[in-house]
Every structure is written in C-alpha cells, then in structure tokens.
Amino acid sequence: MKTKKELEKHTENYIEKIKRAATAATPELRVKGKPTEIAYSSEIKEHIKKRRRARRIWHTTRNPVDKNTFNNISNKVNRLIKNFKLEGFKKCYS
C-alpha cells in the first residue's frame, strides 16, 4: 500500500469483510408474540382438550380425585408430545 487510494481500498474491503462476518454470525431474531405452532396429530389435540377440561374441573372443585385425574391426563399428554417431537427429530436426522 503505497498510495492513499490503495489504503482506502484495502480499508473498505476489510470493513466489508467484517460486516459480512458479523451478519453471518448473528442469529435471526424470533418474531415476538405468538410462538410457532406445532401441527400435532388429532389424537394429541383430543388429549389436550381432555387435559384442559380436567384442569378446569379441578380448579372449580379442588377435589383431590379431580387433581389426580388431571395429573394422569397431563402426564399422558406430556408423554405423547415428547414422543411426537422425538419422532420428528428422528425423521429429520435419519
């Protein structure tokens, strides 16, 4: 770099490389608001409805039997969702 123009050219090139590297390294921002909705099977959706209904009943009555029912349904839904996500993960990476 012997002239001022060469120095400016190399400086601009260097700055552009830094900008590209920063853009590539920066993760994309998620849109705030509604989270991405997962398309669950109809079986899982039905169990989620049952869980909501059982939770509503338990909140109204505060009966230990209703709480037990809610917990059982909730655990089943959580297992179904976990298996659903695991199957999707296996499909993507197999």
N, C-alpha and C positions, 0 to 999 in steps of 0.2 A: 504494500500500500504506500504508494509514493505521492499520490495527489489527494487533495481534499475530496474530490469526486469518488475516488476509489474507497476512501474511508467511509463516506456516507453510504455508498452502495453496499459495502460489507455490513455496516451497522444496520441498515434497513433489512437486509437479508437475515441477519442474526435475530433481530426483533421479531420478524415474521415467523421464524422457526420457533421461537419461544412462545408466541401466541398460539401456533398450531399445537404445540405440545401441551400447553395449558388447557386448550379446548378439548383435546383428546383425553386428557387425564381427569377432567371434571365430569362427575356423574350428572345425568339428567335429573332435573327436579321433577318430583311427582306432583301432579295437579292436586291441590288441596280440595277438600270437600268429600265427595262420595268415593270410598275406596273401590278398587277394581272388583267387580262382581264375578264370582266364580260360578260357572254353569254346573251345578250339582245335578245328580240324577233325580228322577221323580221320587225314588224311594227315600233318599236323604231329605228331600223337601218335605215329604209327608212326616217323617220323624221330627223334623224341625218344628212343624206345625203342632205335633203332639207335645213336644217339649214346651213350647210357648203356652199351650193350653194348660199343661200340668203346672207350670210356674205360676200362671195366673190364679189357678185354683189354690195352690199352696199359699200364695200371698194373701188371698182372701181369707182362708180358713186358719192358717198357721197350725194345721193339724200335722203331727209327726208322720202319720201314714201318708199324707199327701206329699210331704217333704221327701219321704223315701221313694215314692213313685216318681217324683220329679227328678231325683238324683239318678235313679235307674235309667230313665229315658235319656237324661242328659249324658250319662256315661256312654250309652249306646250310640247316640248321635256323634259324640266326640270320636268314638272308635271308627264309625262309618266314614266320617270326614277325614280322619287320619289315613285310613286305608285308601280312600279315593285319591288323596293327594299323593300318597306313595305310589299308587299305580300310574298316575300321570307322570310322576318323576321317572319311574322305570321306563315308561314309553319314550320319554324324551331322550334318555341316555342309554338306550339299549340298541 
